[in-house]
């Protein structure tokens, strides 16, 4: 086994137990996203793949303080269903129940600091409406944020032609994909896009965006692990 493993499903029960029981693992990161159309140049798993990649990068930086849960792949994507492109959507109640059960599982195992790290805009309003109820019920430090919440404004302004974050399959997401998983980007379709930001997105800009996000998110997770994390992000 890789001694720096951060994904729960890749650990044995003994390895997971040792991390949790010793108190080394104090934070669970639960990636949420969607399976939905991302225009012609990005694959349909972009949102969950992005959230998971960011979660893993942060967990490696704070190792052994954080464990990354199995990603909750489908999200609330009703607004994409009319286009008949194969998107998968959950009802808000179903999505809430799955996230609730994931939090419940970790709290019952003794982890009381949970970051629900989101990669899909359609999940934001529904989760923001219930996260306080999660905290009160479990008596735990449960936070919900989209990974782009941690991108400083000056980095976005400097690294993006359009300055738009996150957009949907536009410059920000395209740049992130080009850097994190270029095999998923259909380059010909990107070049032919009618969106200027999509056409000019580069892996280099995606690398800068990711580094800034991971740095800020690492600070948040470290604060969660020490029991000193604010409920909201300040200064970003």
URFENRA-V206143 format. One record per pair of residues at least 24 apart in sequence whose ideal C-beta (glycine too) atoms are under 6 Angstrom apart, sorted by the first residue. I is the first residue (numbers start at 1). J is the second residue. Records with the same first field share a line. If there is no record, write none. Layout:
I->J + J
This chain:
4->63
6->56 + 59 + 60 + 68
7->68
8->67 + 69
9->70
19->64
20->109 + 110
24->64
25->64 + 67
26->65 + 113 + 225
27->65 + 66 + 113 + 221 + 224 + 225
28->67 + 69 + 106 + 111 + 114
29->55 + 66 + 68 + 115 + 117
30->69 + 102 + 116
31->55 + 71 + 117
32->72 + 116 + 118 + 123
33->75 + 119 + 120
34->75 + 77 + 120
35->73 + 74 + 88
36->77 + 80 + 87
37->80 + 85 + 87
38->169
39->169
40->189
41->186 + 189 + 190
42->169 + 177
43->184
47->119 + 120
48->73 + 119
50->119 + 176
51->117 + 119 + 147
53->180
54->147
55->117
57->214
58->214 + 217 + 218 + 221
61->218
62->221 + 222
65->225
66->221
72->98
75->120 + 122 + 123
76->122 + 123 + 126
77->122
92->126
96->130
103->134 + 142
107->138 + 140
112->140
113->141 + 224
114->142
115->143
116->144
117->147
118->146
147->213
149->233
150->213 + 216 + 217
151->212 + 213
152->212 + 236
155->212
159->205 + 208 + 209
161->197 + 200
162->197
170->195 + 197 + 198
171->197 + 201
174->198 + 201
175->201 + 205 + 206
176->206
178->203 + 206
179->203 + 206 + 207 + 210
